[in-house]
């Protein structure tokens, strides 16, 4: 029994550090297993939804994932619901179970154990959840002792619930914001109406938590509302064929009034078709108008099963914003469809359009397979074209599109095909062209751009291109378009990180606001919270660049770690300003809060798809090389060790630690460079990667002297190591 106090202390520390429900459940599961020991059968945990007490989250022992909406269940006559109403622990033996279930009208579980314990999770003297624990007949412990221990567990779990609920709401809000941002991308990624509608339905059912969804669009020729596409109502959506002017169906009403309708009791609302009302698992439904220029052109309908919760005012607002973006995507797809049918030439640039290009590619593919001639394709994207439109207006953007089309047309051969692929993308299809010949064309295009920009006096008319090249033969010609697009995306992603790095090193947030509003807003709040963050992050950036050079790492990798250095403390936005600037040492609870910032920072960067590698560096920059997760300076958040920690995170940890030790902070004075280096050396192989710490320590003088507030990897000079 000597380890009982240690086990209790470890559990208290672990549960107080839990952020998400799933993390809380896993911590409870492990601890209760240890408490019960031999004879443990099963654990189910039910937690009341803080937004609506009619619902609860049920976590079976085998549950590996958690979704804020799809994991909800409505309280009924089941055992979990009964336990949520209990104020005291209930211990039920198998021989009494039948009578108990019958008396309380509880649906009996499929398996009744020898001992069943329902232990309330208490929060503010109220039952906020329940632990449902099953013990086998072979369990030989003291029920009284076990009950007391489990009630303590329930009290500690209740203390952690509020933080978990706030975390889950924050995570859900970030996910919903991300969905709204993604819908805008449909304007570029999906040109066909069918693809846009499918993406909208996928977002509603897979990411916004609804059970089913339907899109109905108005046929302007007949004045009827017609079911167009669905996820989940495949057997009924084609029955939607209502005259908008006279129908009493709710879908037609939404089109007429152009207002959202929320139906909280689907089965008793006569405006809902009988075939839908008779579905026993439909509980709530929301109907959102899809508008074009203030007029409803259709309806997005989504409904809930009873286990997916309710449509709160917050969710309704999110859905209306989503519907506005969906409407824009639908309108764009319809316009593109009309243009595609009208002509084969792009009206703005006067080169071939996508429709013609698709036909040409379909024509060339069989020829390549039959005659074994190479087919080359250039996929071309105008870099930062959106920013050009934002800064100088769309007329300036139109002129750049025309210039790109003219430049490509002048350089290609007569047998090649130039087409505007869509938006700011162009393609050059080159039949019977080898890779060597295609490379020459690509080089001519790139040289022509440089020459043109040199003699272009107007900044708004200058542009650069990202070019992806793919040369296909008979065996791989079917994937030529996808492969060329991937080649372009790799170049584009690298350029986006490089440009973001340049923007982050500027002295104000205006340029970053134009680059990414979300990131600029987060950094502005962080600058206000932690005034020394900006200079600290830029010094750390310079240190990691110099370390990467000394290690002989590639420039693209240096660029990734440099951006991560500038953003590594972004998660501190979620931490109270008073705690960040506390002059006295932190308590254990305060330190646990501080340790959440890598996870929060990684989650915040999830909105920026091209920062995937950077997110990993941010997430793991406080891990220890020896994997130690306890003591004065533990590694966190995952307890990775050695080469299992991303190399960028290991580099960042050394640079961050050195600057933190030698900089003035509210809670301590700086130490000298010599003392800081001694700390790095003493902790080699423990907190720090020994190779990286040794490189940094050996060249410290040269590194510190070369630190600037600019980013110039190519110009940085670090003497070779002796």
N, C-alpha and C positions, 0 to 999 in steps of 0.2 A: 504493500500500500504506500510505500515511500514515494512513489512517483505520482500519487494522486494530486497533491498541491501543484506540482510542476505541470501536470496535464491540464488542470483547471486554469492555471495562469496562461499556459500556451493557448488554450481555447479562448480565454477572454481577450487576449491580444489578437488572435486570428479573426474572431468575429467582429471586433471593433474596426478592423481594417477592411471589412467587406464593403464593396461598392455596389455590386449588382445582386439581384435576387439569386441568380444561378450560383454565384460565388458563395452567398450566404447558405444556400441549401447544401452545397458540397461540404462546407465547413461543419454544418450541423450533422450531416450524415456520418462523416468520419468520427466526430466526437462521440456521438451516440453509439456507434458501433463499439468504440473503445469502452464506453461506460457499461454497456450491456454484456459484452463479451460472448462466451459460448451460449448459444440459445437464441441469438438474435435472428429474426426471420426477415422482417421488412420494416421500412420506414416510408411514410408518406407525409408530406408537409403541405398544409393548406394555409394560404395567406390572404386575408381580406383585401380586396382592391380599395385603395385609399380614395379613389375617385367616386366609387359607387359600391356601397356595402352589400348590394344584391349579388355582387360577383366576387369570386375568389380565384386565386392562382393555385393549381394543384400540381405538386412536384412529386411524381413517382420516383422511386430510388434509381430507376434506370434512365431518367430523363437527362439528356445531354445538352439540349438547347432550350432557349427560352425566348418567346416572342411576346411582347407586351399585350398584343391583342389576341393572338390565336391561342395563347395558353390560358385564357380566362374561361371559367365555368360559372353558370348561374346557380345560386344556392337553391337546393331542392330538398328531397327527402333522403339524401344519401348520408353516409356516415360522416364524411368530411363536413358537410353543412351542419349536422348536429353538433359536432365538436366545436365548430366556430361559435356556437351559441352557449357553450359551457363556460362557466366562470371558475370551475374547479377541476382538478384532475379526476378522470374517470378510469377505474381499473375494472375490466370486464373479463371474467373467466369463461371458458368455452361452454361449460355446462349451464351457464346463466344467459348465454348470448341470444338464443332463440326467443325466449320470453322477453328479453330486453328489446330486441328489434321489433317484435310484435307490439309491445306496449307503446313504444315511442314512434311507431309507424315509420321505421327506417328500412330502406332497401338493404337487405343483408348482402355483404360482400360474397364473392364466389368461394373464398376460403376464410374460415373462421379459425384463428390461431388459439393456442392454449391460453394465452394471456394477451389481452388487447388493452393498451393504454392510450388515452386521449389526454394530452397535456397541453393546456392553453399557452399560447405565446402572448405575453401580457405587454401592453403598451399604454401608459398613462391610466393604469388601473382598469383598462378595458381589454377584452379578448380581441387580438388583432390577427390571430392565426392559431393553428393547432398542430401538434406533433402526434401522428398516429403510428404507434409502435407495436409491432407484432413479435411475441416471444413464443418459442416452441415449448413443448412439454419438458424438454431436457434442461430448461433454464433453472438454476438452483440458487439464485441470489435472494436477497432480502428486498421484498417489494417496497417496504417503507423507506429504506435507504435509497433505492433506485428512484422512487417517486420524488423525494426531496432533491436529489441531484438533477433530475429532469426538470423540475419546476424552476430551479436556478438557471438551467439552460434556457427555458422558455422566457425568463425575465431578461436575460442577456440578449437573446434573439430579438425581443421586442425593442430593446434600446437601439438596435442596428437598423430596424425597419425604416425609420424616417429617412435616413441617409440613402438607403437602397431605393426607396420610392422616388426621391428627388433625382437620383442618378438615372433611374430607368426613364423618368419623364424627360430629362435632359437629353438622354441618348435617343429617345423616340423623336424629340423635336428636331435634333440634328439630322436624323435619318429622313424625316419628312421634308426638311429644308433641302436636303440633298436630292430627294425625288423631284421637288419643284424645279431645282436647277437642271436636273437631267432632262426634264420634259422640253426645255428650250433647245437642247441638243438634237431633238427629233427633227427640227427644221433643217439640220444639216445631214444627219445620219440616215434619215428616212425620207425618200422622195415620193415613194408610192403611198397612196392613201391607205392601202391595206396594211402596210408596215407601221404607219403612224397609229392606226386604230389598235392594232395588236399590241404595240408598245404601251399605249395608254391603259388597255385592259390588264396587261401584265403588271403595270405599276400599281393599279388599284387593288388587284387580288393578291399579288405577291409581296408588295412592300407597304401598302397602306392598310392592310389588315382586313379587307372585306372578303366575304365568302364567294360572291359572284358579282358580275358586272355585265351591263349591256350598253351598247351605243346604238341609238336610233337617230337617223338623219332625215331631214325634211327633203322630200322630192318636190322641188319648186315647180316642176311641170304639172303635177297633179294636186299639189297642196296637201299631201299626205305625209305622215310620219311613219317611217319604215324601219323595222329592225335590221341593223346592218352587220353587227358582229357581237359576239358574246364570249364570256368565259364562265361557264357554269349553267347557263340556261339554253343549252343547245337544242333542247327539245321544244322550246316555246318561243324563242325570240323572233322567229319568222312569222308568228301570229300578230306581231306589232305592225298594224297597217291602219292607222287611225287618221281620219280627216281632221286636220289641225283646227279648223274653224268651229266644228260642231261636236267633236268627241268629248265625252265626260271623263275619259281616262286621265289619270294624273299626268301621264307623259305629255299628252296634248295640252293640258293646262299649263305645264311648265313652259312649253314653247310659246303659248299665247301671252303669258304674263311675264316671261323672261325672268322668273324668280325661282330660287331654290325651294324645294319642298322636302321636309323631313317627316317621314311617317314612322311614329314610334310604336304603333300597333298595326302591323300590316294585315293581320287576319281579320280585323274588324273595320277596315276602311274600304268602302264600296268602290272607291275610285281605282283600286288595284284590281287587275283582272282576276277572275275567280280561280283560274288555273294557278296563279301565283299564291293567292290567299290560302289555297288548300295545301300548300307545302308547309308541313308542320314545323320545319326547321328554320323558316324565315321569321325573323323577329322584328328588326328595324330596317328601313330602307331610306336612302337619300337620292333625290333626283335633282341633277344640276344642269342648268341650261348651258349649251355650247353656243357662244355668241360670235357673230361676225359683224363688226361695225354697229354694235348695239342691238342687233336683231338675232334672235335665237335661230340657229340652223340645225339644231338637234338637241339631244338629251343624253347625258351620261347618268345611268342608273346603277346604283350599287346597293347590295343588301347584306345583312348580317345573319349568321346563324346565332342561336341563343348563347353559344359559348364564346362569342367574339366581342362581347362588351357592347357599349352604347356609343352613339355619336354625340360626343360632348361639343359644347360651343367652340372649343379650341380646334377639335378635329374638323368641324364644319367649316371654319375659316380656312384651314389648310386645304380642304377639298375644293373650296371656291377658287382659291388661288391656283390650285392644280388645274381646275376646269378651264380657267382663263388661258393657261399655257397650252392645254390640250386643244382648245378652240383655235389658237393661233397656229398650232401644228397642223390641224385639219385643214384650215383655210389655205396654208402654204402648199400642202399636198394637192389640194384640189386645183389651185392655180397652176402648179407645175404640170398636173395631168392635162389641163386644157392646153397649155403651151406645147407640151409634148405631142399632142395630137395635131396641132396646127402646122408645125413646120419642123424641118430638120436643121435649121440654122438658128443659132442663138441671136436674139434680137439686139442685144447690147453690144456684143463683141464681134459679131458677124463671122465667127468660126462655127464649125459644126456643133450641134448640141448633143446632149446625152443620148437622146433617142437615136440619132444617126450613129453615134459611136457604138451603142449596143448592137445595132444591126451589123455594123462593120466588123465588130469582134466575132459575132456569131458566124459571119461569113468566112473569116480568116481561120478560125479554129479547125474546121474540117480540112481546110487546105493544108495546114501545118501537119495534121495527122496523115494525110494522104501522100504529100510530096516530101515530108521530112525537112521542110524549110524552117529556119529559126524565125521566131516572131518576138520583137522587142517592144516593150511598153514603158513609157515614162509617166509616172504619176507625179503631178506637180501641185504644190500648195503655196499660196502667197503667205509669207510669214507675217504674223501680227496684223492681219487684214482687218479684224474687228476693231483693233485699236486705231487703225487709220480712219475707219468710219467714225469712231467716237470722237477723235481729235479734230478731224478736218471736214467731217460730213460725208454723206453718201455720194454726192456728186464727185468728190475727190476719189472716193473708192471706185466709182464707175470708170473714171478716167484711167485708173491703174489697171482695172480689168481689161480695158481696151488696149492699153500699152502692152500688157502681157500677151494678149492675143496677137497683136501686130508683130511683136518680137519673135514669138514662136513661129508664126507663119513665114517670116522672112528667112529663118534659119533652116527649117526642115526642107527635105527634098520633095519633089512633086508627087512621089508615090506614098509619102507619109500623110497621116491624118491628124490634124489638131482639132480637139473638141473641148468645149467648156463642160467639164464633168458635173459641175454643180457648185454654186456659191463661189468660193475663192479657189476652186480646184480645176486644173486642166489636165488633159491626157494627150500624149502623143503616141499614136500607134504606128509602128514601123515594120511592115511586112518584109519578110526575107532579109532580115538585118541581124548580123552577128553581134555578139557582145562588144567586140572591139569597135565596130562601126557605131553602135549605140552610145558607147562611152564618148566617142568623138563628138556626137551630136550634143550629149549632155555637157561636155566641156565647152562647146561653142556657145551654148545657152548661158552658162555661168559666166563666161568671159564677156559676153554681150551685155549682161546685166551690170557687171562692174563698170564697163566702159560707159554705158548709158547713164548710170548714177553719177559718174564723175562730171559729166557735162549737163546734168540736170540741175538747174539753179533752184527749183522749187522743192522744198523738203517734202511737201505733201505728195509729190509725184514720184518720189524714190521708193523702191521696193526691193525685197530679196525673195528668193524662192527656195523651197525645200523640194528636192527631186528624189524620187524613188525609182530605181531602174530594175526591171526584171526581163530577162531573156529566156523564153520558153522554147521547148522542143516538143516533139510528138507525145512524149510520156508525161509531161507536166503542164501542157498548154491550158488545160481546163482551169488551173488555179492561178493563171498569170495575173489577173486583176487583183486578187487577194494578196499575192506575194508582192506585187509592186506597191500596193497600199501599205503593207507592213514595212517595206523598206523606207517608204516616205515617212511613216509614223515614227520609226526609230530616229531618223534625222530630226524630225519635228520635235519629238520629246526632248532630245538632247538640247536643241536650241531653246525650248521653253524654259528648261532648268537654267540654262546659261543666262537668258534674258531676265528671269526672275532674280537670279543672283545679282545681276547688275542693278536691278531696281531696288533690291533690299539694302544695298550698300549706299544708296543715296541718302541725303540728309533730311528729307521730308517724306511724308506719307502720301502726297498728292499723286506721284507717279504710281505708287503701289495701289492706290484707290482705282486708278484707271486699269491697272493690271488685274486686280482681284479685290472686289469690294469686301468680301467676307474676311479675307486675310488681313486687309488693311484695318478693318474695324477691330479685329481681335488684337492686333499689335498696338493700336492706339490705346485700348484699355490697358494693355500690359505696360506700356510706357508710363502711363499715369500711375499705375500701381507700384512699379519698381523702376525708379528713375535711372538706376545704374545699369538696367538691363541692356540698353542699346550699345553703350561703349563696351560692356563686358562681352556681348555676343560677337561684336566685330573683332575684338582682340582674339577671342577664341577661334574665330574663323581664320584669321591670319596664321595662328599657331597650327591649326590642322592642315592648312595648305602647305606650310613648310615641312611638316612631318611627312605628308604624302609625297612631297618631292624627294625627301631624303630616302624614303622607302622605295622610290622608283615606280610609284603607282601612276596609272594613266590619268590624263587630264580630265576625262569625263567622270572618273571616280572622284578626283579632287573636287570637282564641281558639285557632285552630290553631297559630299561630306561638308563642303563649305556652306551650302544652303542649310543643311541640317544644323550646323553650328549656329547660324543666324536665327534659327527657329527652335533651338533645343529646349528653351525654357518657356515656350508658348503656352504650355499647360498650366502655368501659374496664374493664368487669367481667372481660374476657378477658385483661387485661394484668397482669403480675406487680406486686404492691404495691411491691416494691423499686425497680422501674423507674419507677413513677408518682411515687415520693417521692425519686428520686435527686437529691442536691444538686449534682452536677457535670453539665456538659453531656453530652448523649447522643451515643453513637456513631452512625454511619450505620445500622448494623443495628438498633440500639435505636429510632432514629427511624422506621425502616420498620415496626417493630412498633406504635409509637404510631399511625402513619397507618392502621392497620387498623380503628381504633375506630368510624369512621362506618359502615363496611360491617357490622361485627358488630352495632352498635346497630340499624341498619335491619332486619337479619335477626331480632333478638330481638323487635322490635315487630310482626313479621309475624303473630304469634299473635292480635293484636288487630285484627280486620277493619276497624273504624271509624277506625283511625289511618293510613289509606293516605296522605293528604296529609302528615301529620306525619312519616311514615317518609321521604318524599322530602326534607323539610327537614333531618332528621337526617343523611341520607346525603350531602347536598351542602353542608353548612355550612362546609366547609373548601376549597371551590373558589375559585379566583381569578377576578376579573372579566376579566383579560386572558388567561385560559386557560393561563397558564404552569405547567408541571408539573416544572420543575427549578429548581436554585438553592437559596438559603438557606431561603426560605419558599415552597415549591411548593404549587400547588393539587392537591387529591386528593379522592376516589379516581378520578374519571372524567375529569378534565381538561376539564370544561365551561367555557364562557366567556360573558361578557356576559349578554344576556337569555335565553340558553339555561339559565342557572342559575335554579332556582325563586326567585321574589322573596322568599319567606319565608326561604330559605337565605341570600340576600344581606343581608337585614336582620339575621338572627341572626349572621352573620359579623362585622358591624360591632360589635354589642353584645358579643359574646363576646370579640373582640379587645381592646376598650377595658377590659373588666373584668379580663381576664387581665393586661394591662399594668399596671394600677393596683392589683393585689392582690399580696399576699405569697405567693410560691410556694417550694417547697423548693430550686429550682434558681436563683432570682434574687430580688433585692429589687424592690419596686414602683417604678415611675416616677411622676412627678407627672401630674396631670390635663392640665396644659399640654403636657407632653412627649408624652403619649398622643395628644392632639388633633393635634399636629404630625405624628406618625406617620400618623394617619388621613388628614390632608390630603396629605402627601407621597405616599401610596400610592393616592390617588384615581385611579380609572381603571385601576389596576394590580391590587392585591390586592382593593380595595373598589369597590363600585358608587358612582360619584361623587355621584349625587343623594342616596343614603341617607347616605353619610358626611358630606356637606355639611349635611343636615338635622340629623343628630345633633350635629355640631360646633357649629352655629349656636345650638342650643338646649340645649347641655350643662348650663348652670347650672340652668335650670328643670327639666330631666330628672332630674338627680342629686338636687335638693332634693325631688322628688316621689316618689322611690323608697321603697317600703315593703315589708314582707314579706307583704302581702296582695294579693289580686287583685280589683280593683274598676275595671274598664274604664269603666263608666258614670259613676263619680264622679271619674275622673281629670281634672284640669284642666291643660292645657298652653297657655300664651299663644300667640296667633297669631304667625306668623313675620313679622318686620318687613321 
